[in-house]
Amino acid sequence: MTKIDTEDLLTVAQAAEEKKVSRQAINHLIRQGKLPFVEIAGKRFVSKKTLQEFEPDKGGRPSKRIEE
């Protein structure tokens, strides 16, 4: 059994506030598997360390490559 440091956990709302995004954005990252989480009593929590280390994708459309 893995031991969890509850002092290191943020709720989805706290994580969203920390990253200055919406709760929906955090939940979307969780659903996509891009942001690991722990579920306790039906609530999702994200590690502070994981959230700080998280780097979002560049996003947008891929640039067109120019063939030389």
N, C-alpha and C positions, 0 to 999 in steps of 0.2 A: 504494500500500500504506500502510495506517495504522500509525503507530508507537505502540506500547503501552508505557507506563511500568510495568514489572513491580513497582516499589516501591509502586504505588497499588493493587495487586490483592490481594484476599482470597479464600481458598477458600470454598466454601459453608459448611463447618464454622466457619471464622473469622467469616464474616458472621453466621451464626446466633448465635454467642457474643456478638458485638458488639451485636446487636439483642435479645439475651436471648429468642430464640425457637428452635424446633427446626430442624434441617437440612431436614426435610420442608416446613416453612413457607417457607423460602427457595426451595427447589426448586419449590414450588407457585407462588410469585410469578413465578419465571422462566418456568415453563410457561405461565402466563397472559399473559406478555408485559408484566407490570407492573414487572419489575426486569431491566434489561439485563445481559447477561453476555458474557464472552469464553470461548471453549473453546480450550484449549491441551492437546494430547496427550490428548484425551479427558476432561479435567477442566474443570469450570466455575469461572470466577473472576468476582468482582463488584468493581467499582471502589469504593474507600473513599469517594470523593467522592459517587458515585451513591448509595451506601448511606446516607450521612449526610443527603443531601437527600431521601431517599425518605420520603413521607408515606403511611401506610396509609389505605385507604378507611375511612369511618366504620363500615361493617359493619352488620349487623342488618337488621331489616325496615324498610321505609320507613314513616314516620309517616303516619297517615291525615289527609288534609286536611279541614278542617271548612269546608263551604260556608256563606258568610254570606248 
